[in-house]
Amino acid sequence: MEYAKHEIEYINELKEKGYTCNFRMVDSYLVELNSKKKFKPAQICIDKEMRFEGMSNPSDASILYAIKTDSGLKGTVLANYAPTGNLDLAEFFKDIPKSNNKNNNNVI
């Protein structure tokens, strides 16, 4: 059986590839934590997304996004998709235009 990586291992691999920024949802914007720059869905490109299920409870799901902004910032967002997850963040990613998304499986 192949070793299943955890989110942090993928985050570290993405950092090595230049995805060094961290983002958080604040007041309907995705905010880069160092610069405090705010982004709307139309300003975000999803380069890669990886889904994870909880080891002990499959309903504890999360998605790791590797994203790029229209200003060139690259980073990661870890979204909890458990029943108690952040619905605002889920809606934000749902609103990103499909034409922005690369679905680049070569990022990692």
Secondary structure, DSSP 4 states (H G I P E B T S, - for coil): -PPPPPHHHHHHHHHHTT--EEEEEETTEEEETTT--EE-GGGEEEEEEEEE--SS-TT--EEEEEEEETTS-EEEEEEE-STTS-HHHHHHHHTS-GGG----TT--
